[in-house]
Amino acid sequence: MADDPHRSGDPIADLRAAHARDYAQGGEFEVAADLMRQALEVAPDWTAGRMQLAGFLLQADRETEARTIFQGILNADPADPYGAELKLAALGAVPVPAAPSPLFVAGLFDQYAPRFEEALVNRLGYRVPDLLVAAIDRLAGPDQVFARTLDLGCGTGLMGERLRGRTRWLEGVDLSPRMLERARRKEIYDVLREGDILEPVASEPFDLVTAADVLTYLGDLEPAFRRIAEAARLGSPIAFSVEVEDGDAPFKLRPSLRYAHEPDHLWRLLGACGFETVAIERAVIRQDAGADVAGAIVTARRAER
């Protein structure tokens, strides 16, 4: 994904695209789409611009045209750094993938990194790190100091800030280099690694594993749970957040392009992957478009046998 999706490299195209976004903000999506088409005539290889055009078309109730654009982008690059497959899945045009493209997730959070904390905490009422710490306190006791802690999807270090005083060794993993840059500036982690949480962890076992607002970007959680089981010491606690939705399906892709998980399925899956679930506590974990996001704070222990 390009460093700045608002820039094509051509000043004329960028100016027309900026006007398109202005019209879109005013609710004039047909005009926005026309202007973005003009921008793409000047910069035809600008994939991020094509994604924006498809978004304007969707808002103008021209779904068929939007689908065609998304499908063309996906066909051109199946590695899908722009998340076209998720867009198609949200429209019901393709099956919901078990997980998004890692390139898309890394690019998304690279773009988000400069404003991540201000947006998430100050504008979206993000509560997950504090809720996870409270759940860990209930499970292990507020005075427990862990020998080794793994913070999966560590981002800029919001969870790590709360874990640092509770552990002698703190290791963070994240897909986004720019998020890791910001975490590194805080000097709270002993080790920071760029990588996918589904990759094997080549390290000694951990006494605590956390995943704050990262499993919401995965549909099928079995691969993640199995990796966490490999990383966790027998009997050790894990704590993570998810968005939840009751129903028959194990997980659903929401319009936000995040996944919601069915709580009973979570309980069964944790057991199948070697964990004893302690609690699935429902909570409002953030705001989205002014509405509460229904989630859960989950605690479990790595089974002794």
C-alpha positions in Angstrom: 0.0 0.0 0.0 1.2 3.5 -0.8 2.6 5.6 2.0 -0.1 8.2 1.5 -3.3 7.0 -0.2 -4.2 10.7 -0.9 -1.3 11.1 -3.3 -0.9 9.7 -6.7 2.4 11.3 -7.6 0.7 13.6 -10.1 -0.3 17.1 -8.8 -3.3 17.4 -11.2 -4.7 14.1 -10.2 -4.1 14.9 -6.5 -6.0 18.2 -6.8 -9.0 16.5 -8.5 -9.0 13.8 -5.9 -8.9 16.3 -3.1 -11.9 18.1 -4.6 -13.6 14.6 -4.9 -13.1 14.0 -1.1 -14.5 17.5 -0.3 -17.6 16.7 -2.3 -17.9 13.3 -0.6 -17.7 14.9 2.8 -20.6 17.1 1.8 -22.6 14.0 0.8 -22.3 14.6 -3.0 -21.0 11.2 -3.9 -22.0 11.2 -7.5 -19.9 14.4 -8.0 -17.1 12.9 -6.0 -17.1 9.8 -8.1 -17.0 11.8 -11.3 -14.0 13.9 -10.0 -12.2 10.8 -8.9 -12.6 9.3 -12.4 -11.1 12.4 -13.8 -8.1 12.0 -11.4 -7.7 8.4 -12.5 -7.6 9.5 -16.2 -4.5 11.4 -15.3 -3.1 8.7 -13.0 -4.5 5.4 -14.2 -2.1 3.2 -12.2 -3.1 4.8 -8.8 -4.7 1.8 -7.0 -5.5 3.7 -3.9 -7.4 6.2 -6.0 -9.4 3.3 -7.5 -10.2 2.1 -4.0 -11.5 5.6 -3.2 -13.6 5.7 -6.4 -15.2 2.4 -5.5 -16.0 3.8 -2.0 -17.7 6.8 -3.5 -19.7 4.6 -5.9 -20.9 2.5 -3.0 -22.1 5.6 -1.2 -23.8 6.7 -4.4 -25.7 3.3 -4.5 -23.7 2.1 -7.5 -22.7 -1.2 -5.9 -22.2 -3.1 -9.2 -19.6 -0.7 -10.4 -17.9 -0.6 -7.1 -17.7 -4.4 -7.0 -16.1 -4.5 -10.5 -13.4 -2.1 -9.3 -12.7 -4.1 -6.1 -12.5 -7.3 -8.1 -10.2 -5.8 -10.7 -7.8 -4.6 -7.9 -7.8 -8.1 -6.3 -7.3 -9.8 -9.6 -4.3 -7.5 -10.4 -2.6 -8.3 -7.0 -3.9 -11.3 -5.1 -1.6 -10.4 -2.2 -4.3 -7.7 -1.7 -2.4 -4.8 0.0 -5.5 -2.6 -0.4 -8.0 -4.9 1.3 -10.2 -5.4 -1.8 -11.1 -8.9 -0.7 -12.6 -7.7 2.6 -14.6 -5.0 0.7 -16.0 -7.7 -1.6 -16.7 -10.0 1.3 -18.6 -7.2 3.2 -20.7 -6.9 0.1 -21.4 -10.6 -0.1 -19.6 -10.9 -3.4 -17.0 -13.4 -2.1 -16.8 -15.7 0.9 -15.6 -14.1 4.1 -11.8 -14.8 4.4 -10.5 -16.4 7.5 -8.1 -13.5 7.9 -7.3 -10.3 5.9 -4.1 -9.9 3.9 -1.2 -9.2 6.3 0.0 -6.6 3.8 -3.3 -4.8 4.1 -3.2 -4.8 7.9 0.4 -3.6 8.0 -0.3 -0.8 5.5 -3.5 0.2 7.3 -1.7 0.7 10.6 1.4 2.3 9.0 -0.9 5.0 7.8 -2.8 5.2 11.1 0.4 5.3 13.3 0.9 9.1 13.5 -2.7 9.7 14.9 -3.4 6.2 16.4 -3.3 7.1 20.1 -5.1 10.4 19.8 -7.9 8.9 17.6 -8.3 5.7 19.5 -8.1 6.9 23.1 -9.4 10.5 22.9 -12.1 10.2 20.1 -13.1 6.6 20.2 -13.1 6.0 23.9 -10.8 3.0 23.6 -10.8 1.0 26.9 -9.2 -2.3 26.1 -5.8 -2.0 27.9 -7.4 -0.9 31.1 -10.1 -3.7 30.9 -7.4 -6.3 30.2 -5.3 -5.2 33.2 -8.3 -5.4 35.4 -9.1 -8.9 34.2 -5.5 -10.0 34.7 -5.6 -8.6 38.2 -8.8 -10.7 38.9 -7.1 -13.8 37.5 -3.6 -13.6 38.9 -3.9 -10.9 41.7 -2.9 -7.3 41.5 0.6 -7.9 43.0 1.6 -10.6 40.6 4.8 -9.9 38.8 5.3 -12.0 35.7 8.7 -13.2 34.6 8.1 -13.0 30.8 5.2 -11.3 29.0 4.3 -11.4 25.3 2.2 -8.5 24.0 0.8 -9.6 20.6 -0.2 -6.8 18.2 1.5 -4.4 20.5 1.0 -1.3 18.3 2.3 1.9 19.8 2.6 0.3 23.2 -0.6 1.3 24.9 -0.9 -2.2 26.5 2.8 -2.4 27.1 2.7 0.8 29.2 0.4 -1.0 31.6 2.3 -4.2 31.6 5.8 -2.8 32.1 5.5 -2.5 35.9 4.0 -6.1 36.1 6.7 -8.0 34.3 10.5 -8.5 34.3 10.7 -9.1 30.5 8.3 -7.6 28.0 8.3 -8.6 24.3 6.1 -7.0 21.7 5.1 -8.2 18.2 3.4 -6.2 15.5 3.0 -6.2 11.7 3.3 -2.4 11.3 6.9 -1.0 11.2 5.6 2.5 11.9 3.6 1.4 14.9 6.7 -0.3 16.2 8.7 2.9 15.7 6.4 4.7 18.1 6.4 1.8 20.6 10.2 1.8 20.5 10.4 5.5 21.5 8.6 4.7 24.7 11.5 2.4 25.8 9.2 0.1 27.6 9.8 -3.2 25.7 12.9 -5.4 26.1 12.3 -6.7 22.6 10.2 -5.5 19.7 9.7 -7.7 16.7 8.1 -7.0 13.3 6.0 -10.0 12.3 2.6 -11.7 12.1 1.2 -13.1 15.3 0.5 -16.3 13.4 4.2 -16.9 12.9 6.0 -19.2 15.4 7.5 -17.5 18.4 11.2 -18.6 18.7 11.7 -17.8 22.3 11.4 -19.2 25.8 7.8 -19.8 27.1 5.9 -16.8 28.4 4.1 -16.5 31.7 1.6 -14.0 30.4 0.3 -13.5 26.8 -1.9 -10.5 25.9 -3.6 -9.5 22.7 -5.3 -6.1 22.9 -7.6 -5.3 20.0 -5.7 -7.5 17.5 -7.9 -10.6 17.2 -10.6 -8.4 15.9 -8.7 -8.4 12.7 -8.8 -12.2 12.4 -11.8 -14.4 11.6 -10.7 -18.0 12.2 -8.9 -17.8 15.6 -7.7 -21.4 15.7 -4.3 -20.6 14.1 -3.8 -17.7 16.6 -4.8 -19.8 19.6 -2.5 -22.6 18.6 0.5 -20.2 18.3 -0.4 -18.7 21.7 -0.5 -22.2 23.2 3.0 -22.9 21.8 4.3 -19.6 23.3 2.6 -19.9 26.7 4.0 -21.8 29.7 1.7 -24.5 31.1 -0.7 -23.0 33.6 0.1 -19.4 32.5 -2.7 -16.9 31.9 -3.7 -15.3 28.6 -5.9 -12.2 28.2 -7.3 -10.7 25.0 -10.2 -8.7 23.6 -12.6 -9.4 20.8 -15.7 -7.9 19.3 -18.7 -10.3 19.9 -21.9 -11.1 18.2 -24.4 -13.8 19.1 -25.6 -16.2 16.4 -24.9 -19.4 14.6 -21.7 -18.4 12.8 -18.4 -18.7 14.6 -17.5 -15.2 13.3 -18.8 -12.5 11.1 -17.2 -9.7 9.1 -18.7 -6.3 10.2 -19.0 -3.3 7.9 -16.0 -1.8 9.8 -14.0 -4.7 8.2 -13.3 -6.0 11.7 -14.5 -9.5 12.8 -17.0 -10.2 15.5 -16.9 -13.6 17.3 -19.6 -15.8 18.8 -18.8 -16.2 22.5 -19.9 -19.9 22.9 -17.7 -20.8 19.9 -14.8 -19.0 21.5 -15.2 -21.0 24.6 -15.1 -24.3 22.7 -12.3 -23.3 20.5 -10.1 -22.3 23.4 -10.6 -25.7 24.9 -9.8 -27.4 21.7 -6.5 -25.4 21.5 -5.3 -26.3 25.0 -6.8 -23.6 27.2 -9.1 -23.6 30.2 -11.3 -20.6 29.8 -11.7 -18.5 32.9 -14.1 -15.8 31.8 -15.7 -14.1 28.8 -16.8 -10.7 30.1 -18.9 -8.6 27.8 -18.0 -4.9 27.7 -18.1 -1.8 25.5 -14.6 -1.7 24.1 -14.7 1.5 22.0 -17.0 3.7 20.0 -17.5 3.6 16.2 -19.4 6.2 14.3 -20.9 7.4 17.6 -22.1 3.9 18.6 -20.9 1.5 21.3 -18.9 -1.5 20.0 -19.9 -4.7 21.8 -16.9 -6.7 22.8 -15.6 -9.1 25.4 -12.5 -9.4 27.6 -11.4 -13.0 27.6 -9.1 -14.7 30.1 -7.9 -18.2 30.1 -5.1 -20.4 31.3 -2.8 -22.7 29.3 -4.0 -26.2 30.4 -1.5 -28.1 32.5 -2.2 -31.3 30.5 
